[in-house]
Amino acid sequence: MKVDKNILKLKLVDARLYFVSLIVGLLTGIVAVPYHYLLQFFYSLRKSFFDSSPPWYLHILLFLVLWGILLFVAWLVKRWPYISGGGISQTRGAINGRIEYIHSFRQLLAKFAGGVLTLSSGLSMGREGPSVQMGSYIGDLISKWGHILSGERKQLLAAGAGAGLAAAFAAPLAAATLVIESIERFDAPKTAITTILAGVVAGAIASIMYPFNPYNQIQAIAPDIPFPLQIKLFLIFAVIVSIFGKFYSLLMLYVKRLYPAIKQPEYIKLLGLVTMAYVISLTVTDLTGGGEQFLTEQALGGNNSLYWIGSMMLLHMFFTVYSFSSGLPGGSFIPTLVTGGLIGKLCALILVQQGVIAPENISYVMLIGMAAFLIAVVRTPITAIILITEITEHFEVFYPSIVVGGLTYYFTELLEIKPFNVMFYEEMINKPLFKEQKRLILNVEVMAGAYFDGKGIDTLKLPNHCDIINVHRSRKDFPPAGMTIQAGDQLTIELDAQDIEMLYEPLVSMANIY
């Protein structure tokens, strides 16, 4: 049997890429695990301080220190604008060519420091977004250090992003689905493999360093109720979650537009933010820093007062929106899970009062609420369902989450709820810096059997002023005129900047086979 040398060569190139993705996962885990550790360490210090009832002058001192920390982080964001927010939008922009990572190592350090300091100050943001972006920075660095071809660079960016989420939750499968659903949706074959490989390594490091997972302690005891009643309750629950999701999304959009419009110096706006965080820390410290500790406490028992849980849920929601609108480094996943879990607890407490379910079923409903609310505001159903199942290790909630999540997805489409990641991405590309962009470069790798494979470049009719300006083959660059495209070629396509979001999927699909 004769072996095609070109095909063998391409497989060896793929093998090298997969091996490099393991290195990306290893380095991302090495960075993300200390990041998680520092967040836990500073949270414990802050909680111990507030629990110890210190004298008033120490409160004043800590308040001024936290204010100074936020001012420093705001300076970092001004110096490195791409480290703001969660980082998923920036990662997507880097993959599709909107953003060019410059000084990736410095930005990695800035994102690490900014994320730790922001969350340690008590703001309601998550660790997962910064972990995702730090992973993409590592993927970019490895692609440059390893001289990875431009068409393959995005696979390492996606692999690093997935590894970051895997390290944040020790959930490699959910990390891979997030990349495919939300970050790099149109380049599935290699992206899926590299992301899973990197995610498994990063998730393994996180599991070794953090063998105790608080979500594993949450019980998931399904209520013993008739199937027709279950379906009715699932339907009602999906409607409630969707309505809250609509409110949350509108509130986030409104405050994110309002915050920059406030005609006050940045230090005054940050003073208001740190004041809110400090007041909440004085009363319910667990509700700060994203609220993950508060969520697990309520899932393991906590307070069963409807009014108190409802008040804490609304307070956390407004605090999260205010925190995220500041543009400081921090993610939205964990606060979203907390809000969804508290909505689930509210609904469960009402059902307990009506005698429909027992008190031991409350946490079961909370877990379903976490998955459903994440679907409502982020619109990544597979990721949400797998994530909750993976971090809790409770398959009891898998099928109910599919039903409630599917209904929630349908209702959110009816309510026209714009997913957070889409909303944040559109907000980013509408800034003046991006509107000034005229032409962008997109690099794609041609796979065997793809539409581009075997086509003459001169005969191709590409849409909307798209031009193939270079062909990279066998470590050499060739002018495209008169060339026939082969599998393994790296094509450099130039197109109008305003068309990248519309044409990215078609162009990448032409170079791939699914």
N, C-alpha and C positions, 0 to 999 in steps of 0.2 A: 504494500500500500504506500503510494507516494504522498509525502507530506508537503503541503504548500508552505514554502519558506516564509512567504509574506504573512500568512496566517499565524505561523509559529512565532514569528517575530512580534506580531501584535499581542499574542497571548503572553509572551515574556514581558512586554511593556506593561500589560495589565497586572501581571504578578508583582512587578516592581511597585506599581501604584498601590496595590493592596498591602504590600509590606510596609510602605511608607505610611499608609493610613493607620497601621498599628502603632507606629512611632508617634503620630499625631495624637492618637488616643492616650498613649502612655504619658506624653508631656502635658496634655490637657488635664488628665487625672492628677498629675503631680502639682499642677497649678490650682485646679479647682478645689481639691481637698483641703489644702491650707486656707484657701479663701473661706470655705465652709467652717473650718475650725475657728478662724478668727472671728467670724460672725457670732458663733456660739459662745466664744470666750468673752467677747465684749458685751454680749447680751447678758450673760451670767453676772458680769461685773456690775452692769447697770441695774439689774434686778436686785442684786444683793445690796446695792447702795440704797435704793428706794425702800427696800424691806427693813433696813436697819434704822429708819427714822433718824437721819443725821441732823445736826444743828442747821439753822437757817442759812448761816453764812456759807456752808458747804454747798447748799442748794444754789445759791447765787453764783458761786465759783463754777460749779458744773454747768449751769445754764450758759454762762459766758463762754466756757470751753466748747460746748456743743455748738453755740452760735458761730464761734470762730472756725470750727471744723467745717460747717456748712459753707461758710464764706470761702474757705480754702478749696472745697470741692467745686464750688461755683466757678472759681478761678481756673481750676483744671478743665472744666467743661468749656469755658471760654477759650482756653488755650488749645484744647483738642475737642472740637465740636462733635465729632463722631462717637465719643464715649457717653453721650447723654442718653437718658432713658434706659430701656431694657437692652437693646442691641440687636434684636431679631430683625428689625427693619433695616438697620445698617448692614447686617450680614447679607440679607437678600439683595440690597443695593450693590454690595461688593461682588456678589456672584453674577448678577446680570450686567455689570459694567457701569452702573450709575456712580459708584464710589471706587476710588482707587486708594487702597491702603498705602499710606506713606508713613515711614517710621513706625512700623507695626509693633516693634518691641517697646518703644516708648509709650505708644497708646495702650498696649497690653498692661504695662505697669500703671498707667494713669487710670485705666478701667478697674484694675485690681484695687488700687488704693481708694479711688473714688467710691466704688461699691461698698467696700468694708466700712469706710467712714460714714457714708450716707445711712446705711442700715444700722450701724452702731449708735448713731445719733437718735435712733428711735423712729425714723420715718417709716411709713407703711409701704414697703416695697419688697420685692422678692429677690432671692439670690440666683434664680435660674436664668434670667435675661443676661446679666453680666457674665455668667458662666458660659452661655452660648456664644457671646461675642468674643470672650477671651479665647475660646476654642477656635473660632474663625481666625483670630489673629495668629494663633499658633499654626493653623493650617497654611496661612499665607506665608509665614516665616519659613516653614519647612519646604513649601513649594519653591521659594527663592533659594534657600540654602541647597536644596537637592536638585536644582535646575529642572524642575518639573515643567513640562510643556504648558503653554498658556491654556490650551483647550482642556487640560486635565486639572488645572489649578482650582477650578470651582469645585471639583470633587473633594479636594482636601479642605477647602473652606467649609463645605457642607459637612464633611466628616468631623472636623473640629467643632463645628456648631453642635452636632449631635452628641459628640463626646462630652461637651460642656453640660448639656442637659442630663445626660446619663450620669455624670459625676454629681450633679446637684441633687438628683433623686435616687441614684443607684437603680436606674430604670433604662437599660440600653434599648429595649424594644420600643418603648414609647418615644425615646429620643429619635430613633430611625424614622418612625412614622411622622413625627413632628416635622422633620426636615423635608420629607416627601410631600406632606400635606400643606405646609406653610412657607417653607423657605426655598426649596429647589424642587418644584413640583413637576418639572417637565424634562428631567434628565434621569429617569428612574433606574436604569440598569446598574451602571457603575456607582451612582450615588448611593443606592440602597446598600450595596456590598461594602463600600468604603465606610459608610456611616455606621453600619452594624459592627464591623470590625473595630473601628475606633471606639464606638460606644461600649462594646463588651469589655475592652481593656480599661477604659475610664471608669465604667461602672464597677468592675472588679476591684479597682483601687479604692473607690469610695466604700464598697462593702467591707473591704479589709480594714480600712481606717475607721469606719463607722459601722461596726457590726450591729449596734442597737438601732433599730428603726422604730420610732414612736408610733408610726402608722400601723405597725404590726399588732400593737396592743389594742387597737380599736376592734370591738366585736361587730360581727355582721350576722345577726340572728334574724332570719327572715320571718315576718309575721305569718301566723297560720290563719289566713283568710281565704275565702272562695276566689277562684280564678276570675270570674266576671267582675267582682268587686275590685280585685287587683288592677284590672285593666282600666276601670273607671278612675281609680285613684292615680294611676300612672298618667292618665290623660289630664286630669286636673292639676297634678303636680307639674307636668310639662308646661301647661298654660301659665301657672304662677311663676315658674322659673323664667319663662320667655318674657313675661311682663316686667319682671325685675331686671332682666337682661337689657330690655329696651331702655328702661329708666337709667340703668347704670351706664350704658353706652352714650345716651344723650347727655348725661351729667358729665361724663369724662370729656366728651367733645366740647361742651360748653365751657368747662373750667380750663381746659387746655388752650382755648382761644382767649378766654378772659384773662388768664394769668399774665401773658406778655403785654396785654393792653393796659394793665394797671399802671398808672403814671406815678410810680414810686421807685426809688432806687432799689437795686437788687438786695442790698443789705436789710432794707426795711421789710421787703417781702419774705426774706428768709427769717427775719426776726419773728414774724407772725407764724411761720411754719414751725420753727423750733419751740415757740411758746405753746402751740397746740400739742406738739409731741411731748413736751415736758409735763403739761397738765394731765394728759392721758397717762403718762408714766407714773405720776403721783397717785393715780387712782386704780388703773388696771394696766400694770406694766406689760402683761402678756399680750395685750392688744397692739403693742408697738412692734416695730421691726418686721412688719408683714403680718403678724398675728398668728403664726403657725402654732406657737405654744398654746395660745388661747383656744384654737380650734381643737387640738388634741385633748386639752383639758375638758372641753365641753362634750367631746365625743366619748370620753371615759366617764362621764357623769356630769360634773359641773353644776351649773345653776339651771333649774327647771322652771323659772318664772318667765312666762311669755313676754311680759312687758320689759323685763330686764334684757332678755336675749334679743328682742326686737330693737331695743335702744342701742345695744352694743353693735348689732349688725349695721344699723344706719350710721352710727358714729364711725365704725370702721370703714364703711363705704365712702363717706365724705372725706375722712382722713386720707384714705388711699388715693382718691381723686386729686386732692390738694397736693399730696406728696408727689405723685407722678407728674402732675402738671408743671412742677418746678423745673423739670428737665434734668434733674440730678440722676446719676447712675443708679439703676435699680429696675427690677422686672415687675411684671403684673400678674404672673401665673399664680404665685402663692397667695397674694391678697384675693385673687379671684376664687381660688379654692376655698379660702376662709369664708368669703361671702356666700358661696354656694352651700357650704356645710351648715352655716347658720340659718340660711333659708330652709334647708332641709330639717333642721332641728325645730324651727318654728312650726312647720307643717306637721312634724311628728308629734310635738307636744299637743297640738290641737286634736290630732287623732287619738292620742292617749286619753285626753279629757273626754272625748266622745265614746271611749271604750272600743274603738276599732282595732287598735294595736296595743301591745303591752309596752311598759317602759324600757324593757331590754331590747326593743326593736328600734329605738330612736337613732342609734348610731348607724344602723342599716340604712335608714332613710337619709341620714347625713351624707353618707358616702355616695349615694345615688345623686343627691343634690350637688355634690362637688363636681361630679362628671358632667351633669346636665348644665350647670351654670357656666362651666368652662366651654362647653359646646356653644352656649348661647352667645358669649361675648368674644370668643376666639375663633369659633367655627372650624374646629379641628376634631370631628367626632371620633375618629379612630384613635387619635392620640389621647384624647380625654378618657375614653373607656379603658384603653390599655394601661394608661398611667395609673388610674385608681386601682385597677386590678393588680398591677405589678407592685406598687408600693405598699399595698395593704395585704397582698397575698390572699385575698378573699374572693374566690370565684363565685361566691354566692351573689355578689352584686354585678357580675358580668352581664348576665342576660337582662336583668331589670334596667341596667344602665343603657343597654342597647335599645330597649323599648322607649324609655323616657328620653334618652338622648336623641333617638330618631324623631320622636314627636317634637322635641324641643327644636331640633334643626329645622323641621318643617314650619313650625310656628314663627321662628326667628326670620325665616325667609318671607313669610307673610307680613311680618312687622317691619321688614326691610331694615334689620339691624346690621349695620356695617361692622365686620369683624375688626377687633382691635388692631391686629397686625396690618390690615389693609388701611385702616384709618390713620395709623401712625406712619405708615409708609407714604401715603398720599400727602400727609402733612409735611413730611421730610422733603419730598421732591418738589413741593410747591414753594419752598424757600428760595429767596433770590439767587443764592449760590447755584442751585440746580437749574433754575430758569435760564441762567446765562449759558448753559451748555448747548452747543450747536450740534456736534457730531460725536458719536460714541463708537467704541470698538467692542465687538463681540467675538470671542474666540470659541470655536466649536470643534470637536473631534468627530470625524466621520467614522461610523461603525459599518461593518460588513453587512450588506443588504439594505442599507438605508437609502432614502430617496436620492441623496447626493452621490452615492457610490456609483461610479461608472459614468457619471454625467460630464459632458464637456462644459467647461465654465462659460465659454462664449455662447452656448445655446441656452443657458439658464435664464429664466425670467424671474428675478427676485422682486419682491414688492417694495414700493415706497422709497425709492432712492437708496436701496441697499446695494452695496458694491463689495465684491470679494477683492481685497487689496493684497492678499498674500497667501501663499500655500506653503506650509512647512511639512517637508517630507524627508525622512532619513537624515535628520539633523541639519537640513539645508533649507533655505528660503528660496522660493521661486516666484517670479511674477506670474500672475494668474492667466494672462492671455494665452489662449491656445492649449491650455492644459486640460487633461481629463482627470477628474477627481477619483482617488483610490481610497479604499478602507485604510484607516490609520492616519490620513491626512489631517493636519490641523489648519483649519480655515480661519482667516482673520476677515471679519465682515464689518464694514463701516456703514452706519445708518444714522438717521436723524435722531437726536436725543429724545425728542418728544414721542418717538415711536417705539422706544425700547420695551415698554411694558406691553404694548399691543403686539409687537412682532417677536418678542423673545420666545414664546412658546412655539410658533410656527417654524422659526429658523432652527431652533434646537431639535424640534421633531424631525425636520428634514435630514438632520445629521445622525439621528438615532433610529434604532429599531426596537420595538417593545414586544 
